[in-house]
Amino acid sequence: MENESADVRHLSERNAGITRREYATLARVHPDTVKRWARLGIGPQPHKVGPRLVRYDRGEVLEYLNISQAGASA
């Protein structure tokens, strides 16, 4: 049962969006740059998933970076 709840948590995190690190990889910048962009209101804004967990909407990130979703499956 413990593995099942971990799998469910993992799936819900994946559906919640992409991480700051994934966003930074797509943008080819350092994750701290993405954090600064969010603070300054540049680009897609993060969504809080938990007390310390933030995710970015994958579609918004790809649109902002002008990347086709078909070519960006990670």
N, C-alpha and C positions, 0 to 999 in steps of 0.2 A: 504494500500500500504506500510506503514512503516514496518509492520510485514513481508511482503513478501520480502523486501530488506534485513531485518535482517536474515530471513531464508536462503536466497541465500548466504549471507555473511558467515553464519554459515556452510553451505554446502561446500563452497569453502575453508574455513579454514580446514574442516575435510579432504577434498581431498588433501590438501597441505601437509599433513603428521601429525606427532605426536608432541606434545609439549615436552619441556625439562622435565617437571614434569612427563609426561607419560613415557618418556624414562627412567628417574630416577627410577620410580616405577618398570618398567620391569627389570632394572639392579639391583634393591634393593640397591640403593645408594641415597645420597642427591642430589637435583637438582644442587647445587653448584659444585658437583663433575663432573657432566655431562658438565657443563659450562667450568670447568678447562680442561677436556678431549678435548673439542673442541679447546680451546686455544692452547693446546699442540699438536694437530693433532692426538689424539688418537681416534680410532673408527670412526663411520660415522660423517661427517661434517654437520653442520646445513645449511639450505637454508633460506635466507631472503625472507619473504613474504610481509613485509611492513617495514616502517622505524625502528620499534622496535620489530617486530614480526618475530620469527624464528621457523622453523619446521624441523624435521628430517624425512627422508624417512623411513617409517615403515618397509619396506622389508629389507633395509640396517641394521636397528637397530636389527631386529630379527635375521638376518643372523650373525651379529657381536656377538650377545649374545647367538648364537646357540639355538634359540627357534623356534619350528615349528610354522608356521603361523596359522595352524588349531587350535593349543592349546592356542594361544595368542589373541583370539578375545575379545576385551575389549569394 
